[in-house]
Amino acid sequence: MAVNTDQYLSITAGLKKKNVALVAVSKIKPVEDILEMYQLGQRDFGENYVQELADKQTRLPDDIRWHFIGHLQGNKVKYIAPFVHLIQGVDSFKLLTEINKQAQKNNRVIDCLLQVHVAEEDTKFGFDERELLELVQSEQLTALKHIRITGLMGMASFSDDENKVRGEFRKLKQLFDTVAASPVGGPAFTILSMGMSGDYEMAIEEGSTLVRIGSLLFGARVR
């Protein structure tokens, strides 16, 4: 299935009214589908795999804003550091230092979101509350001059229990507000990335400023 144009236009119109940004999750999707959505006006695309992202970046327009939204290994940062717009899933201080190192090599400051683990599922990556609050008060973090923390990212449990999912989003929003008041906060700290195809409307109600949507726009992935 290529792009669901009607769905895309409907979703983007609704998000615009709420001042919520959209990252179109394009992993496993061909460049033709991405280009089709680009021609509809979409500029922010999210990828989960470094090799796939690096390949697509060379084959698509230069003004696309590429978001890395998967679990990023430190030894692969160098492949996306020259061009990535935002790294959403930063889940360790070690990874932050590597991003800073590669950003410096490319004479860039790379924007990053700190990934927070709020779901009960063990499969989710991210800082827990204690680790997050310790990090954002750390002088080690403020010493990294080639990264900029622009917000938080998280995923709720994959559950039909609306109260559980809503509660996890609410917790993430509370942590976002706390971090915004810390040394990390500032004019650039504006992004709360939470909500995907199945729960993005609930996430917006709980304070999300950016949603990551794939299957509603491109159809279900094949793997």
Protein Blocks (a to p, Z undefined) as FASTA:
>chain_A
ZZdfklmmmmmmmmmmnopacdddfehiafklmmmmmmnopabdcdfbfklmmmmmmmmc
fkbccddfbdcdfklmmmmmmmpmbdfkbcbfklmmmmmmmmmmnopacdddddddfbfb
fkbgcddfklmmmmmmpmklmmmmkbccfbdcddddddfblklmmmmmmmmmmmmmmmmm
mmkbcjklmbcceddfklmmmmmmnopabdcdfklmnopafZZ
